[in-house]
């Protein structure tokens, strides 16, 4: 096989390989997706020992929810079950994404991590010396955990939202 024939063959092979993978990259079959999700849930619920924390999951195809299911408890203390509509707190998972977004804003010149926080949140009390975004990113701001602060004010807490009557 000469060099030109070989290059032509490789080009045709590459085009055929590309087109064949493009045809395989079709939208998944709805019934297969739902069946797979059901199998996955069944596997985990067989090992489930109540009462225990659980989970909620949903699958969507082309913007349409095709599967949603939940099991276990959202709150063990108040025996609140998970539902597909249960809203879960992200907890500490959001911190790294927030920090990355702030760094991107700094790279775009839209803020500086050495800016005072009050420049963007004027409602924040004046603590005497400027509290900077860098302080917040490094967890050196001295500001208490927001959940603790909110509970001290008597505002909404996660537990209060699960109780059926007024808090004691």
Protein Blocks (a to p, Z undefined) as FASTA:
>chain_A
ZZklmmmmmmmmmmmmmmmmmmmmpccdfklmmmmmmmmmmmmmmmpccdddddddddde
ehiafbdcdedjfblklopacdfklccdekjmlmmmmmmmmmmmmmnopacfkbcfklmm
mmbccehiacdfklmmnopnopacfklmmmmnopacfklmmpmbdcZZ
